[in-house]
Amino acid sequence: MTEHKKSARLFPHIVLWFAIIIILFPLYFVFVASTRTSADILSAPMPMYPGPHLIRNYGQALLEGTKNLGASAFTMMKNSFIMAMGISSGKIIVSLLAAFAIVFFNFPGRKFCFWAIFITLMLPVEVRIMPTYKVISDLGMLNSYAGLILPMIVSATAVFLFRQFFLSVPREITEASQIDGATSMQFFRSILVPMTRTPVAAMFVIQFIYGWNQYLWPLLITTKVEYYTLLIGINRMLSGADVQIEWQIVMATTLLALIPPVLVVVIMQKQFVAGMTDTEK
């Protein structure tokens, strides 16, 4: 009986370790390739242990980039970070204010405004990409951080999440703040915002990764190298027609692209889980 229980516990562990190996092997392959020369990578079979060129390859990726691109990974990481931070912060601020107005203000068409925002979830990004591009182009925001960020700072998902949280706030708190003479914005800033720390943290993680992984929109509005994000830069590295692709630099840049979102998830893991699962109101 005891041996049967041990074997029953062992099988799930074997399956989990097998799944971990399958998931991590591509990352290990990319890491090995980033420490070798282009000739090593193109040889068959490629050596499956790290090479001696780790510092040189990552230094070139960070400071110089590939010859056919002309932009370093540091510059592209900076652009991606600014875009991701701008999108996540902008979405949180706009969505908090929108949810606050919908829940705590009585005005005609309040429900219509909420459902008009919510129904945008049914519109794919591709449907509104060209009108958005036309507006940004007419405003002269192509090849700018404003052009990368502003069209992405409205989120129906975040508005819905914060609205549901605000609906759970006891009305006695609102009435008490009014009795104390607090204005609407004082109530919002001093009471509501501190209460929404965990939902805000969860939304920040989601929206940061969403902004970091943006590809289609930066592809449309960035034509200058100095505004390339990491995903656009990696794609451009692979598109050199007359230049030999420097695979080791591409692989190093790909691994560098993983670091910021992974750090955000690791650092804010507890807040993210609490924001997604906490039912205490």
Order of alpha helices (4+ residues) and beta strands (2+ residues): alpha-alpha-alpha-alpha-alpha-alpha-alpha-alpha-alpha-alpha-alpha-alpha-alpha-alpha-alpha
